[in-house]
Amino acid sequence: MTDASRPLRIAIIGDRGIPARYSGFSTLVEELAVGLVRDHGMDVTVYCRNQYYEERPARFKGVRCRYLPAPGGKSFESIVHSNLAVLDASLRRFDLVFVVDPGNGPFIVPLRLRGVPVLIHTDGLGWQRRKWSPLQQRYYKWSEWVSARLASWLVTDSRAMQLYYRDEYRAGSTYIPYSGEVGDAPDLAALARFGVTPGQYYLVVARMEPENNVDHIIREYRLSGVKHPLVVVGSVPYESDYARAVAAEDDGQVRCVGGVFESAALNALYRHCAAYLHGHEVGGTNPSLLRAMHWGAPCVPIDVVFHRENVGPDNPYFSKARGHLAAILADLDARPDRRAALGRAAQARAEAAFRWDAVVDGYAGLFRRMLDLKASRTRPSSDRIGEMYRPDRFAASPDLPARTA
């Protein structure tokens, strides 16, 4: 049982660490950890990978940071680090451990043997990522099954993933998504460094990995005949033939600018683009898409169930058929009023359905509910836990600054 006189001790394992630098998971971890400390008085520790942090402060905005090595390159660094973090956490007095990525599920046994509740965030369909070898894909598929069996409970970031785990593994989960409200207010002046003006460019923001379909988007953009440039933002923190192939497309009309880590500059790109093109296809809820929605970008995602769930049924979506995205781009390029309407609809949906205050509140409620169930020796179930994510409980934010188009 936990001592009610002290804060709940929570550990978060499975990502690169905080402050967030590389992934949507990192943003979730930072926003969640800081929010749990600030708004709910919890004692939170985030396990960080050494090589991503030259400076290693003991705390970040009140959150404890514990740094461990993560050798092994892109294929094994996550597995090695998560193993070390689980072993370390099992020797400490955490009340609950939150693990991101089901690929880490097979390693939670030491925590479960000590009776520590472990929640696993399922992410998307990682086993479908084309960057993995067939053996790695089989491992990630197997790790989903293991996570569904070993975890005390699962967290899914989309309703579609919630149904997937229910149907595939007969596993219950709690739905809590992300928010797109990330970083500083857009800095309009930052657009000059990319050689673009408001409303006069198209945008892609993605890690340079095959399942994000940046190469397909570039081909369709060229086929469309639109005159405004395409700005491609993104990189990967390792050597990649795919990333090099995308970078080779840079010719002035397609502008591959690499990673943009200054939030005010990146938010300006989202805020003022003619449209944001989103090719991520392995689910579930994608933080970059939510960020584009939050800043009022007209969004054109690839047609998968996760994006339809998040953006809504009346939005345009593209398939991978040759010429489909090109036709959508040509149509939108000629219809600025249509683009403006799509941006307004996306922003309104983001404000109503994807909020950090509701995300943090949902996790805090879920963690407390799990510990109450443990104290009463009651097995978790969807009925006993109920809905935790309630954005309707929070007031709408003040109006965002107007888009320039």
Secondary structure, DSSP 8 states (H G I E B T S, - for coil): ---TTS--EEEEESSS-SS--S-HHHHHHHHHHHHHHHHH--EEEEEEEGGG-SS--SEETTEEEEEE---SHHHHHHHHHHHHHHHHHHTS--SEEEEESGGGGGG-HHHHHTT--EEEE--S-GGG-TTS-HHHHHHHHHHHHHHHHHSSEEEESSHHHHHHHHHHH---EEE----S--SS---GGGGGGGT--TTS-EEEE--S-GGG-HHHHHHHHHHHT--S-EEEE---SS--HHHHHHHTT-SSSEEEEE----HHHHHHHHHH-SEEEE---S-S--HHHHHHHHTT--EEEBS-HHHHHHH-TTS--B-SSTTHHHHHHHHHHT-HHHHHHHHHHHHHHHHHH--HHHHHHHHHHHHHHHHHHHHTT----HHHH-----GGGS-----------
